Amino acid sequence: MSPVPPALSPHMQLVKVLRVLLALYFGKWIKRPRSDEDDDDASMLFDVTNHLADECFDYAGQMGVPESTLYAVVHPVLCDWDVITPDDAAAQLAVQLLADDLAEALPDLGAFLALHGDPDEGSDDEDDDEKEGEPGTCELCTRGPMRLSFHHLIPKKVHKKMFKRGLYSKEEMHTRGAMLCRQCHSAVHRFFDHETLAMQYATVADLLGAEEVQRWVAFQSKQKIRQRALR
């Protein structure tokens, strides 16, 4: 019998939750390193998330920080580490969104990670097409021109289940999709699991009708496009 892995401490759970939220709202900065030259970024991410977790614990003296104070806890830490600048209005909105999500996650960190995935175990969008297509306009945040990737509105991991239920044809499941920027693509998969996407958000209009996506788009649509020059 395989040994049962030790349960994560509340602090480590909070660190992982913060990594998920930083990826969602400050994704470009905290990309997982892919080469040795990126090791400093990985180290900084570890330090920042641990610092944030310590601040949350120290401020409240226990798990659970009042929602009204979370912004005041998170914002100065991200400024101290030069993740954001104090006078950046767009960054302030992102911090507020992060703080709101963190307030909802704090009562049950394990449930949050079960829903959104462990950041050390890969992204939930692995079955989508990672290869970026031709430059265009993102169908969610409407920024462009920029490099986009194809999001299967009916995720491939649930194709077999959806086909057995008679909900979609094979052709429809393979061809129904949306061209999204990397940030919006990742956000969609952070918000919803595969089956929820297939059953409730199988069109762009459905996605745009979701409160989580509306909040995200309101923020992301104001962000500058930070990609290599398009050829």
Residue pairs with C-beta under 8 A, 6 or more apart in sequence:
8 16
8 110
10 63
10 109
11 53
11 54
11 57
13 109
13 110
13 113
14 53
14 56
14 57
14 63
14 106
14 109
15 49
15 50
15 53
16 109
16 113
16 118
16 119
16 120
17 102
17 105
17 109
17 112
17 113
18 49
18 52
18 53
18 102
19 30
19 45
19 49
19 119
20 112
20 113
20 116
20 117
20 119
20 190
21 98
21 101
21 102
21 105
22 29
22 30
22 45
22 48
22 49
22 98
23 30
23 119
23 186
23 190
24 98
24 101
24 186
24 187
24 190
24 216
25 94
25 95
25 97
25 98
25 219
26 78
26 83
26 84
26 94
27 182
27 183
27 186
28 183
28 226
29 41
29 83
30 41
30 45
31 38
31 41
32 42
33 39
33 41
33 42
44 81
47 81
48 77
48 78
48 81
48 83
51 77
51 81
52 73
52 74
52 77
55 73
55 74
55 77
56 65
56 70
56 73
56 102
56 106
57 63
59 65
59 69
59 73
60 66
63 106
64 106
64 107
65 73
65 102
65 103
65 106
67 99
67 100
67 103
70 99
70 100
70 102
70 103
71 95
71 96
71 99
73 99
74 95
74 98
74 99
74 102
75 84
75 92
75 95
78 84
78 91
78 95
79 85
79 86
84 91
84 92
84 94
84 95
85 91
90 219
90 222
90 223
93 219
93 222
94 219
97 215
97 216
97 219
104 112
105 112
115 193
116 124
116 190
117 123
117 124
117 190
123 186
123 189
124 189
124 190
124 193
124 194
125 151
125 185
125 186
125 188
125 189
127 152
127 155
127 156
127 157
127 194
128 149
128 150
128 151
128 152
128 155
128 156
128 185
128 189
129 149
129 150
129 152
130 149
131 149
132 147
132 148
132 149
132 182
133 147
133 148
133 149
133 150
133 179
134 148
135 144
135 145
135 146
135 147
135 148
135 230
136 144
136 145
136 146
136 148
136 179
137 143
137 144
137 145
137 146
138 144
138 146
138 148
138 179
138 180
138 181
138 184
139 178
139 179
139 180
139 204
140 178
140 180
140 181
140 184
140 188
140 204
140 207
140 208
140 213
140 216
140 217
140 220
141 181
141 183
141 184
141 216
141 217
141 220
141 221
141 223
142 217
142 221
143 181
143 220
143 221
143 223
143 225
144 225
145 230
146 181
146 225
146 227
146 230
147 181
147 182
147 227
147 230
148 179
148 180
148 181
149 179
149 180
149 181
149 182
149 185
150 177
150 178
150 179
151 177
151 178
151 179
151 180
151 185
151 188
152 173
152 174
152 176
152 177
153 176
153 177
153 178
153 197
153 198
153 201
153 202
153 203
153 204
154 162
154 168
154 172
154 173
154 176
154 197
154 198
154 202
155 194
155 197
155 198
156 173
157 194
158 194
158 195
158 198
159 170
159 173
159 174
161 195
162 168
162 173
162 198
163 169
163 170
163 173
167 198
167 199
168 176
168 198
168 202
176 202
176 203
178 204
178 207
180 188
181 220
183 220
183 223
184 216
184 217
184 220
187 213
187 216
187 220
188 197
188 201
188 207
188 213
189 197
191 210
191 212
191 213
191 216
192 200
192 201
192 210
192 212
200 206
201 207
201 210
207 213
208 214
208 217
